[in-house]
Every structure is written in C-alpha cells, then in structure tokens.
C-alpha cells in the first residue's frame, strides 16, 4: 500500500537496534496481530496524517467488546508508522503487579492524567479512546453510534502541545457482537463484563482512517481548565469521526445509520 514512503526515518532496523520495548512489542504482535490484519483484509488510509515525531494523541472510536480494535490499531502504527504507541487502558489492567507488568510490556498506561502528561512530554504517541468502555461495551443494537467523548484528551493536547489525530475504525463493530453487559460485576472486580455473542472473530473487512490533525496551539492553560470549551472541542471531534464513519458505511452499502450531529 506504499506506507513506507511516509515514514523514511527512523527505520525499523534502527528502532529495533536501540529500543528493547519496540522489539518486545513487535515480537508479541508479529504473528497474532499480523494474522488478524490479514484475516480482516485491513485497509489503512491517512498514515501521512500522523506526525513523524513529537507528542501526538490518536483519538479513535471504540468498539468490538474484546479490544481487538486497540490491538490492531497499535500494531498498525507500530509497524507502518515506525512509532511506539502508548495506549491508555482501563484501570482494571493495572490493579495488581502481574497485570501491571503485562500492561507495561504492552506499552499500556492507566487512566491517569498526570501519567499521560509525562508520556506526551517525552514526545511519545498516545492512543486514547475517549468513549472508554461505554463505546467498547455498548450493545450491537447501537452499532456505530459513538458515545459521549470524555474531554480530558483536549486538555492533554493543550497542555503538551500535542496535535490530535481523529481516527475511524470500521469493521470492529461487526467482528464481535455484544449482547450487553453485566453491570453488577463492577462492584466486585472494578469492571463491567460484556456478553459477547461470539468469541471467534467474524471475517469482516476492516478499515482504519487517520484524519487530518487538529492543532490547538493557540490555546493556553486557561482554556485547558474551561470545561465548556473542552466539551465543545471534544464534541466537534466526535462529530467529525461519526460523520466520516457514516460516509464509509454508505460506501459499504449500509444505509440504515442516520447522520449524527
């Protein structure tokens, strides 16, 4: 697909030579996620919209119950973007030492604003799902209906000078179908449990679209604390992603989804 022309530096071999974390991530993902990539016939558009260096926040829609969208997206950026993405994950994956070690090896960070600030100020790329589990665990009857965005990522972008790359993931919704969630489990294990209809992924074609970056450089600390402003920007980005998803669904012959916002 010609991805490499957008990312001539640094090379994968250079990254492998100097960064153990990169080798661990590629070693883990090479077989399973590349196989998933082939299985879903993944098409990726707009990789040139991801800055080659400096802090970046990638903001995708979230779906699919089992989190395959996060794995596949991370692998795509790692493999073709030649950047090591950090991913903000549910705090369930950071609640004990075993899970903390596993999460660290996968470059996952907890839902902690201060940790995210540190990650971005070290010029890293951060994947953040602003719908959180409300998007990932929503029932399939709400397929492709984006949930409300937590506006914290807007504040992060302002305080760290990070461009925001809105991202659409299409296909994950149909790969794993969700019947609903068990809400009472949150009291005991700190998380709701989804009720997936299928564990084996259905052979649905996927498409990831990296849209043009949103830059908030003209805004300052005062704006980063203005909740009305943060919610307005977050909603604007949510609508951009929602509308692009609907456009793509129409191309795929799916007409039942009304444009939102």
C-alpha positions in Angstrom: 0.0 0.0 0.0 3.0 2.3 -0.1 3.0 3.2 3.6 6.8 3.4 3.9 7.1 6.5 1.8 5.6 8.5 4.6 8.0 7.2 7.2 11.5 7.0 5.9 13.1 7.9 9.3 13.8 6.2 11.6 13.9 2.8 10.0 12.5 -0.3 11.7 16.0 -1.8 12.0 17.2 1.4 13.7 14.3 1.2 16.2 15.0 -2.4 16.8 18.6 -1.8 17.5 18.1 0.9 20.0 14.8 0.2 21.7 14.1 -3.1 23.6 10.5 -2.1 24.1 10.0 -2.0 20.3 11.4 -5.5 19.9 9.2 -6.8 22.7 6.1 -5.3 21.2 6.9 -6.5 17.6 7.8 -9.9 18.9 4.4 -10.2 20.7 2.3 -8.8 17.9 4.2 -10.2 14.8 2.2 -13.4 14.5 -1.2 -12.8 16.1 -1.8 -9.2 15.0 -0.4 -9.6 11.5 -2.6 -12.7 11.2 -5.6 -10.6 12.4 -4.6 -7.9 9.9 -4.7 -10.4 7.0 -7.9 -12.1 8.3 -9.8 -8.7 8.3 -8.3 -7.6 5.0 -7.4 -4.4 6.8 -7.1 -1.2 4.7 -5.4 1.8 6.2 -5.8 5.3 4.9 -4.1 8.6 6.0 -1.0 7.3 7.7 0.7 10.5 6.5 -1.5 12.4 8.9 0.4 11.0 11.9 3.4 13.3 12.7 6.7 11.5 12.4 8.0 12.9 15.7 6.9 14.8 18.8 3.9 14.3 21.0 0.7 13.0 19.3 -2.7 12.0 20.6 -4.6 9.5 18.4 -8.3 9.5 19.1 -10.3 6.6 17.7 -13.8 5.3 18.1 -14.0 2.2 20.4 -16.0 -1.0 19.7 -15.8 -4.7 19.4 -16.2 -5.9 23.1 -12.8 -7.7 23.3 -10.5 -4.8 22.5 -9.2 -6.1 19.2 -9.5 -2.6 17.8 -6.9 -1.3 20.2 -4.5 -4.2 19.4 -4.9 -3.8 15.7 -4.5 0.0 15.7 -1.5 -0.2 17.9 0.1 -2.8 15.6 -0.6 -0.7 12.5 1.1 2.4 14.0 4.0 0.4 15.3 4.5 -1.5 12.0 3.9 1.2 9.4 4.3 4.4 11.4 7.6 3.3 12.9 6.4 4.8 16.2 5.9 3.0 19.5 2.3 3.9 20.6 1.4 4.1 24.2 -2.2 3.2 24.9 -4.4 4.4 27.8 -6.2 1.4 29.1 -8.9 0.5 31.7 -7.5 0.7 35.2 -8.5 -3.0 35.6 -5.3 -3.9 33.8 -3.2 -2.0 36.3 -4.7 -3.2 39.6 -2.1 -5.8 40.6 1.6 -6.5 40.0 1.1 -9.2 37.4 -1.3 -7.1 35.3 0.9 -4.0 35.7 3.9 -5.9 34.3 1.9 -7.2 31.4 0.5 -3.8 30.7 3.9 -2.1 30.8 5.3 -4.6 28.3 2.4 -3.8 26.0 3.0 0.0 26.5 -0.3 0.4 28.2 -0.8 3.2 30.7 -3.5 3.7 33.3 -6.3 6.3 33.1 -4.2 8.8 34.9 -4.0 12.4 33.7 -0.5 13.0 35.2 0.9 9.8 33.7 -0.5 10.8 30.3 1.1 14.3 30.6 4.5 12.7 31.3 4.1 10.3 28.3 3.3 13.2 25.9 6.1 15.5 27.3 8.5 12.7 26.4 7.4 13.2 22.8 5.5 9.9 22.6 2.4 9.0 20.7 -0.6 8.2 22.9 -3.7 6.3 21.8 -6.7 7.3 23.8 -10.2 6.0 23.5 -12.4 8.9 24.7 -15.6 6.7 24.7 -13.8 4.3 27.0 -15.9 1.2 27.9 -19.1 3.0 27.0 -18.1 2.6 23.4 -16.4 -0.8 23.6 -19.1 -2.5 25.6 -22.2 -0.9 24.0 -24.7 -3.5 22.7 -24.6 -4.2 19.0 -28.0 -2.6 18.7 -26.1 0.7 19.0 -23.6 -0.3 16.4 -21.5 2.7 15.0 -23.3 5.1 17.3 -20.4 6.9 19.0 -20.9 7.5 22.7 -20.1 10.8 24.5 -16.3 11.7 24.5 -14.6 12.4 27.8 -13.0 15.8 27.1 -9.8 15.1 29.0 -7.8 14.5 25.9 -8.4 18.1 24.7 -6.8 19.4 27.9 -3.9 17.0 27.4 -3.4 18.3 23.9 -3.4 21.9 25.0 -1.0 21.4 27.9 1.5 19.3 25.9 1.2 21.0 22.5 0.1 17.7 21.0 -1.8 17.5 17.7 -4.9 15.4 17.9 -5.4 12.8 15.1 -9.1 11.8 14.9 -9.3 8.1 13.8 -12.1 5.9 12.4 -12.1 2.2 12.9 -14.6 0.4 10.7 -15.3 -3.3 11.0 -14.6 -4.0 14.6 -18.3 -3.4 15.4 -19.3 -6.4 13.3 -16.3 -8.7 14.1 -17.6 -9.3 17.7 -21.2 -8.8 18.5 -22.2 -7.8 22.0 -25.5 -8.7 23.7 -25.0 -6.2 26.6 -23.1 -6.0 29.9 -23.2 -7.2 33.5 -23.0 -4.0 35.5 -23.0 -5.6 39.0 -19.6 -7.0 38.4 -18.0 -3.5 38.7 -18.6 -3.6 42.4 -16.5 -6.7 42.9 -13.8 -6.7 40.2 -13.7 -3.0 39.3 -15.1 -3.5 35.8 -18.3 -4.4 33.9 -18.3 -7.7 32.0 -19.6 -7.7 28.4 -21.6 -10.5 27.0 -20.2 -11.2 23.5 -22.3 -13.3 21.1 -19.1 -14.7 19.5 -15.5 -15.2 20.7 -14.2 -16.2 17.3 -13.9 -13.0 15.1 -16.2 -12.9 12.1 -14.5 -12.4 8.8 -15.5 -8.7 8.3 -13.3 -6.3 6.3 -11.7 -3.6 8.4 -10.7 -0.1 7.5 -8.7 2.4 9.6 -8.8 6.1 8.6 -6.4 8.6 10.2 -7.9 12.0 9.6 -6.1 15.3 9.4 -4.6 16.5 12.7 -6.4 19.0 14.9 -4.0 21.5 16.4 -4.8 23.6 19.5 -1.5 25.6 19.7 -3.3 29.0 20.1 -5.0 27.9 23.3 -3.4 28.1 26.8 -3.7 26.8 30.3 -6.8 28.8 31.0 -8.6 27.1 28.1 -7.3 23.7 29.3 -9.4 24.2 32.5 -12.5 25.6 30.8 -14.9 22.6 30.9 -17.4 24.2 28.5 -14.6 24.8 25.9 -13.1 21.3 26.4 -16.5 19.7 25.9 -17.2 21.7 22.8 -13.9 20.7 21.2 -14.4 17.1 22.2 -17.9 17.0 20.7 -16.7 18.7 17.5 -14.1 15.9 17.1 -16.6 13.2 17.9 -19.0 14.5 15.2 -16.2 14.6 12.7 -15.4 10.9 13.4 -19.1 10.0 13.4 -19.8 11.7 10.1 -16.8 10.1 8.4 -17.8 6.7 9.7 -21.3 7.1 8.2 -19.8 8.2 4.9 -17.8 5.0 4.9 -20.8 2.9 5.8 -22.8 4.3 2.9 -19.9 3.3 0.6 -20.2 -0.2 2.1 -23.9 -0.3 1.3 -25.0 0.3 4.9 -27.8 2.9 4.7 -29.7 2.5 8.0 -27.5 4.8 10.1 -28.7 8.4 10.1 -26.1 11.2 10.2 -25.5 12.4 13.7 -24.7 15.9 14.8 
